[in-house]
Amino acid sequence: MTVIVHNYVESLISKYPYWNRTLGADHFFVTCHDVGVRATEGVPLLVKNSIRAVCSPSYDVGFIPHKDVALPQVLQPFALPAGGNDVENRTSLGFWAGHRNSKIRVILAREWENDTELDISNNRISRATGHLVYQNRFYRTKYCICPGGSQVNSARIADSIHYGCIPVILSNYYDLPFNDILDWRKFALVLKEKDVYQLKQILKGISDSKFVSLHNHLVKVQKHFQWNSPPIRYDAFHMVMYDLWLRRHVIKY
């Protein structure tokens, strides 16, 4: 795969005039899995110069924050309608269900899976338990825990936003989608991994008025995390295009 990518970049350099204007700094490419990361590792000119749009912008896989762009991971179509303006129905404090495929997820499950106020499951919810059980949990919960995964993160952040559940980002060194456009502190909680041990205290310490404010702002940004075909104004496609446009300042002609 690396050879294929290398040959492709070489063809851009030899056949077209545009790459050589900036050594590829006004080009972008997409890698949405660790396979894509490995395929480009042998082409340093591409990785260092061009803008990489990625689904898992963890710094341990070569993500360069000021240059690269984080894409929102969305499983589409959403199984259920968007949540919002329903704070009175959200009686559960926190929710997470998933595979323990990273250190922070192992700690999260170990510390809180037996708690009576946090709904923490150390495995994915089986479809055998009922139809769309996982998605319906988002509707009933105030805060949805979004711990970092292994190499690739999940669509849990976008799911939380869509279903009106405040995402609690529990990850070190992770660039959130549209981080230089949206103020995530207004509609999400961004915590360090060490905060997992005080997770319930942190969530219970948030006032009702603060929760309502987070929820109201969350509803406003839902449109930015929706992919449409064809694209609709202010949706995820246009947000990514705007993010790429902002990177023009990095280019030196």
N, C-alpha and C positions, 0 to 999 in steps of 0.2 A: 504493500500500500504506500509506503514511504517513497518508493521508486516512482510510482504512478504520479503522486503529488509533485515530486521533484521535477519530473519530466514536464508536467503541466505548467509549472511555474517557469521553467526554462523556455517553454514555447511562448508564454506571455512576453518574456523578456526579448526574445528574438523576433517575434512576428509583429508585435504591436508597439506603438510609441509611448503608450500611456504609463506603463510600469516604470520606465526609466526616468520619468519626470521627477519622481519622489522616491525611487527605489521601492515602490509598492506601498508607500504610506497612505495613499489615497485609494487603496483597495481594501476590501474586507472579505472574510471567509467565515463559514459557519462550522463549528464542531459541537455536536450535541451529545457526544458519548465519549468514553475513554478510548474507544476505537479511533475516533477522529483525532484525539490528542496524540495517540501513538503514531498515526499516519503522518502527522505534520512535524513530529519531533526531529526528523532528519533533514528538515528544510529550515535552518535557522533564519535565513533571509526573510522567509514568509512569517515566521512566528514573531520575530523581533520588530519587523517594520509594519506589517499590515495589521489592520484592525481585526481582531478575532471576536466573533459573536458566539457566545457559549451559553449552554444551559446550566452548567455547574461552575460558577466562577470562584472556585476554591484556590487559594494562592499556592497550594502544594502541587498544582498541575500546570504551573507556568502562566497563570492569569496575570496580566499587567493592568492594574486598576485604572490608571489615567489614560490608557490607550484602548483597552478592550471593552466590550459591551456585554452585559449580562442580559440574557433573554428570559422572559417569564415562561416557566414550564407549565403547559396547560394540556390536560387530557380533554380533547373535545370530541363530540359535543358534551357539555355538562349534562349529567344524568337528570338533574332536577333544576327548577327555576332558581334565580338569584334570591338570596335572602337579604333582608334589610328592613329597617323601621319596625323591628320585632323584638326589641330588648326585653319586653315583659315575658316572652316565651323562653328566654335563655336562663334557665335555672341551674344548669350544671356549670361548675367553675372552670374546669379545664378538660381537654380531651386529646389523646394521642393513641393511635393504633398502627403498628407497622413492624417491619423486620428489625431485629437488633444487629444491623450490619455496620455499626460504627461504635466507637468507644462511648460517645455521648448518649447514644440510644441505649446501650447496655446499662449505663448508670441511671438514665431516666427510668427505665423499667424496674431496675433493682430498688431504687429509692421510693418509687411512688405507685407501683402496680397494686399494692394492697391498701392504698389510701381510700377513705370513704368519700372524700370531696373531689378528688381528681380521678377522672375516668381514663386510666392508663392501661393499655393492653400490650403485652410484649410480643404480639404477633398480629398479623393482619386479620381482619374480621372475615370469617368464612362466609361465602354466599349462602351456605347451607342454613345459616341462622335466620335468613329472611332476605327479602328483596330490598336492595339499597339501604341496608342497615347502616353501613359506614357513612354514606352521604347524609342520612337523616340525623346522625349524631351532631353534625356541624350546626344544624338548625337550633339545637337545644343548648348549645354551649356558648359561654361568653368568650373564652380564650382557647384557641387551638394551638397546641404545642407543635413547633416545626423544628425538630432537631436536625443537625447536619447528618447527611448520609455518608457513604464511603467515598468513592470517587465521584459518583453522580448523585445529585439530590433528587427530590421527587416533586410532583405537582401539588404537594400539600399546601404550599403557600398560596398558590393561585386558587385552590379549592377553598381554603379558608376565606379568602377575600370574596369569592363568588357567593358563598353561602352565608356571608355576613358574620363570620366568627373572627374575632381579633387574632391575627397571627402572632405567635410568640416565637420570635427567631432565636434559636438557641444554638449558636455557632460562632466560632472564632474565625476571623479572616475570611469573611464571605461577603462579596459585593452583591447587594440586592438589585433586582432589575430596576432600571430607571432611577438609580440612586442619586444621580446628579440633576434629576428633574423633579422628583417627588420627595416630600419630606416624610419619610417613613415614621418618624416619631409621632406624627399626628394620627396615624391609623394602625399602628403596630407597636409591639414591644420588642426591642432589640436587646438581647441579653448575651452575656458571655457564658461559655460553657460551665464555668465554675459556679454560676448562679443556679444551676440545677438543684443544688442542695437546699436552697432557700426558695424554691419555686413557688410552693403554696403560700408562703408568707408574703412573697412579692405580689402575687395575684390578689390575695385577700386584702392587701394594703392599698389597692387602687380604689379610690372613691367611686360611688355610683355616678356622680357627675362626670368624672374623668372617663369612665367606661362609656357613657352615653356620647361624649364628645368623640372618642375614638371610633365608636360605631358609626356615627353620622359621617365622619370623614371617610370611613371605609366604604360606605355606600357610594360616595362621590367618586372614588377612584376605581370602582369595579369595571367601568367601561374601558379603562386602560389595560386591563388584563384579559380582554376578550379578543380572540382572533376571528376575523370575518373574511369571507370570500364572496364577492370582492370586499376589500377593506372599507371600513366605515370611519368617518372622522373621529379622531382621538382614540382609536382602538390600539391594540398592541402593535400592529404593523406600523402605524404612523408614529407611535412612541419610539419604536426601534429606529425608524428613519430619522427622527429628530435627534436621537442619541448619536447616530452616525454623523449627522450634520454638525453636532457640537464638536466632534473630534476634528473638524477641519482646522482648528487652531493648532493642533499638534503638528500639522504638515508644514514643512519648510520647503518651498519651491526653490 
